[in-house]
């Protein structure tokens, strides 16, 4: 699958109502990206030993952060004809227990091909690193909504982990009001980070702004008239859309290292990556604060 997301983490400025005291340490964000995209995970192909190692690493990070688990485990296995996969799930209970936002990023990639390791640093170790940084922030700053942090497996094989999640949700799917998905979020080489979803749900557009002056946040890549440049069906958020759940999909446009064995940590401009992570966190904070004022947000979006 073609992925395009961006990963922001720090924070620059947001509205006064949701200005954070302090985001997490940038060195941990970079460390998570570097770790998950290293050779020892062998490209993280679903069902491989490297994939299971990655699931273990993410589980350990969830435990360090202090996320709650479903059924006493962060790891949730699923199977299909291709292989066995593992979703890694944790959550933070918000002030509003019956309104849930799923924040997601897939951790699988395409493994080893012809003896070459496809490390998938941008696709999508970057998204998982931002997922972990967001979890760390909200563990220290209680959110309004309940937040599920989902590291999905099997995205490259057809959104298998996300589709399993919506078919076998750990809580009532009726409580899920939004999916925020991140896929390829570290290579804003053109200085642009895209957020798809507002074409389908115009009420989301007011949240898709940023004070960041280094990277431009652009709402788009979600109009069916764009053909292959419409990203609506191109990552795990589509599994949620199929269930009528609104989404925001953060991503960057394709680059020369996409699905190549050259998609390595060394190709990433860490300064741009940090700025992308900052933008994403800024938007998530505004959404969490804004949605707390609406009891029927999902229905209002669908009716637009």
C-alpha positions in Angstrom: 0.0 0.0 0.0 1.2 3.5 -0.7 1.5 5.5 2.4 1.9 9.2 3.0 1.9 10.6 6.5 3.8 12.8 8.7 4.9 12.6 12.2 4.9 15.6 14.5 5.6 15.5 18.2 6.9 18.6 19.9 4.7 21.5 20.2 5.0 24.9 19.0 2.0 27.1 19.7 -1.6 26.2 19.8 -4.7 27.9 21.1 -4.4 29.0 24.7 -7.0 26.5 25.8 -4.9 23.6 24.8 -1.3 24.9 25.2 0.8 22.0 26.6 3.1 22.5 29.5 5.8 20.5 27.8 5.9 17.9 25.1 8.1 14.8 25.6 11.8 14.7 24.9 12.7 14.8 21.2 15.6 12.3 21.8 13.1 9.5 22.7 11.0 10.2 19.5 14.2 9.9 17.4 15.4 6.9 19.4 12.1 5.0 18.8 12.3 5.7 15.1 15.9 4.6 14.9 15.3 1.5 16.8 12.2 0.3 14.9 13.9 0.9 11.5 17.1 -1.0 12.4 18.2 -4.1 10.6 17.6 -6.3 13.7 13.8 -6.1 13.0 14.4 -7.5 9.4 11.8 -5.2 7.8 9.0 -6.1 10.2 7.0 -8.2 7.7 3.8 -9.5 9.2 4.3 -13.0 10.7 8.1 -12.8 10.8 10.4 -13.0 13.7 11.3 -9.4 13.2 7.6 -8.4 13.3 7.2 -10.1 16.7 10.3 -8.4 18.0 8.8 -5.1 16.9 5.5 -5.9 18.6 7.4 -6.7 21.8 9.3 -3.4 21.7 6.1 -1.4 21.2 4.5 -3.4 24.1 7.4 -2.6 26.3 7.2 1.1 25.5 3.5 1.1 26.2 4.2 -0.4 29.6 6.9 2.2 30.3 4.5 5.0 29.4 1.8 3.4 31.6 -1.0 2.8 29.1 -3.8 0.5 30.2 -4.4 -2.7 28.4 -7.4 -4.7 27.1 -7.8 -8.1 28.6 -4.5 -7.8 30.5 -2.4 -7.7 27.3 -1.1 -5.1 24.9 -0.7 -7.8 22.2 -3.7 -9.0 20.3 -3.2 -11.8 17.7 -5.2 -12.3 14.5 -4.8 -14.8 11.7 -5.7 -15.0 8.0 -4.6 -17.2 5.1 -1.4 -15.1 4.7 0.1 -15.2 8.2 -0.5 -14.5 11.8 -0.4 -10.9 12.8 -0.3 -9.0 16.1 -1.9 -5.6 16.9 -0.5 -3.7 19.8 -3.2 -1.8 21.7 -3.2 0.4 24.8 -5.4 3.2 26.0 -5.7 6.2 28.3 -9.1 6.8 29.9 -10.3 10.3 29.3 -12.7 12.5 31.2 -15.4 11.4 28.7 -15.3 7.6 28.9 -18.0 7.1 26.2 -16.2 9.0 23.5 -13.2 7.3 22.0 -10.6 8.5 19.5 -8.4 5.7 18.0 -4.9 7.0 17.2 -3.2 4.6 14.9 0.0 3.8 12.9 1.0 0.5 11.3 4.3 -1.0 12.4 4.7 -3.7 9.7 6.7 -3.3 6.5 7.7 -5.6 3.6 10.5 -7.5 5.2 13.5 -9.0 3.2 13.5 -9.2 -0.6 16.3 -10.8 -2.5 18.5 -10.6 0.6 18.0 -6.9 1.1 16.3 -5.6 4.3 13.5 -3.1 3.7 13.6 -1.2 7.0 10.7 1.1 6.4 12.0 4.0 8.4 9.5 6.5 7.0 7.0 3.7 6.2 6.1 3.4 9.0 8.5 3.4 11.9 8.0 7.2 11.8 4.2 6.9 12.5 4.8 4.5 15.3 7.4 6.8 16.9 4.9 9.7 16.8 2.2 7.3 18.2 4.5 6.6 21.2 5.3 10.3 21.7 1.6 11.2 21.7 0.9 8.4 24.2 3.7 9.7 26.5 2.2 13.2 26.3 -1.3 12.2 27.1 -0.3 9.9 29.9 1.0 13.0 31.7 -1.8 15.3 30.5 -5.2 13.6 30.9 -7.2 13.9 27.7 -10.9 14.8 27.4 -11.7 11.9 25.2 -10.6 8.3 25.9 -7.7 7.6 23.6 -6.8 4.2 22.2 -3.3 3.9 20.8 -3.2 1.2 18.1 0.0 0.0 16.4 -1.6 -2.1 13.6 0.0 -5.1 11.9 -0.7 -6.2 8.3 -1.3 -2.8 6.7 1.0 -3.7 3.8 -1.1 -6.8 3.2 -4.4 -5.0 3.0 -5.1 -3.2 6.3 -5.5 -6.6 8.0 -4.8 -5.4 11.5 -7.1 -2.4 11.2 -9.9 -4.5 9.7 -9.6 -7.0 12.5 -9.8 -4.2 15.0 -13.1 -2.8 13.6 -14.5 -6.3 13.3 -13.5 -7.4 16.8 -13.2 -4.1 18.7 -12.1 -4.2 22.4 -15.0 -1.9 23.2 -18.3 -0.9 21.5 -17.4 0.5 18.1 -20.3 3.0 18.6 -18.1 4.8 21.1 -15.4 5.5 18.5 -16.0 9.0 17.1 -12.7 9.5 15.1 -9.6 7.7 13.8 -6.4 9.7 13.6 -4.0 7.7 11.4 -0.3 8.3 10.7 1.6 6.6 8.0 4.9 7.9 6.5 5.3 11.1 8.5 9.0 11.8 8.6 9.9 12.8 5.0 8.3 16.2 4.4 11.0 16.8 1.8 8.9 19.4 0.0 8.1 21.1 3.3 4.5 19.9 3.3 2.5 17.6 5.6 -0.9 16.6 4.4 -4.0 15.8 6.4 -6.7 13.9 4.5 -10.3 13.5 5.7 -11.9 16.9 5.6 -13.3 16.4 2.1 -15.5 13.7 3.5 -16.1 15.4 6.9 -15.9 19.2 6.4 -16.4 19.8 10.1 -12.9 18.5 10.6 -11.2 21.2 8.5 -11.3 23.9 11.3 -8.9 21.7 13.3 -6.4 21.2 10.5 -4.4 24.3 11.1 -0.9 24.8 12.6 1.2 27.6 13.9 4.4 25.8 12.6 6.3 28.1 10.2 8.8 25.4 9.0 6.4 22.8 7.7 3.1 23.6 6.0 0.0 21.6 7.0 -2.3 21.2 4.0 -5.7 19.6 4.1 -6.1 17.5 1.0 -5.4 14.3 -0.9 -9.0 13.1 -0.2 -11.0 14.2 -3.2 -12.1 11.2 -5.4 -11.5 13.3 -8.5 -7.8 13.2 -7.7 -7.6 9.5 -8.7 -4.5 7.8 -7.4 -3.7 11.0 -5.5 -6.8 10.5 -3.4 -5.5 8.8 -0.3 -8.9 7.9 1.2 -8.4 4.2 0.6 -4.6 4.0 1.0 -4.0 3.2 4.7 -5.6 1.8 7.8 -8.0 4.7 8.3 -10.1 3.3 5.4 -11.1 0.3 7.6 -12.7 2.9 9.9 -14.3 4.8 7.1 -15.9 1.6 5.9 -17.7 1.5 9.3 -18.8 5.1 9.0 -16.2 6.4 11.4 -14.6 9.8 10.5 -10.9 10.0 10.0 -7.9 12.2 9.7 -4.9 10.8 7.8 -1.5 12.5 8.2 1.0 11.7 5.6 3.6 13.0 3.2 3.8 12.5 -0.6 5.8 9.6 -2.0 9.6 9.9 -2.3 12.3 8.0 -4.1 12.9 5.7 -1.1 9.2 4.6 -0.8 9.0 0.7 -0.6 12.8 0.6 -1.3 15.6 -0.9 0.7 16.9 2.6 1.0 14.1 3.8 3.3 16.5 4.0 6.2 16.9 6.1 9.3 19.9 7.9 7.8 17.7 9.3 5.0 15.5 11.2 7.4 16.0 14.9 8.2 15.3 14.7 12.0 14.6 18.4 12.2 11.8 18.1 9.7 10.5 15.0 11.4 10.3 16.8 14.8 8.4 19.7 13.2 5.9 17.2 11.6 5.5 15.6 15.0 4.8 19.0 16.5 2.1 19.7 14.0 0.4 16.4 14.6 0.4 16.8 18.3 -0.9 20.4 18.0 -3.8 19.2 15.9 -4.6 16.3 18.2 -4.7 18.6 21.2 -7.1 21.0 19.4 -9.3 18.1 18.4 -9.4 16.6 21.9 -10.3 20.0 23.4 -12.8 20.8 20.6 -14.6 17.5 20.6 -15.2 17.7 24.4 -17.7 20.5 23.6 -19.8 18.2 21.4 -21.8 15.3 22.6 -22.8 14.1 19.1 -19.7 14.9 17.1 -19.7 11.8 15.0 -23.3 12.2 14.0 -22.7 15.9 13.1 -19.8 15.0 10.9 -21.7 12.3 9.1 -24.6 14.7 8.4 -22.4 17.4 6.8 
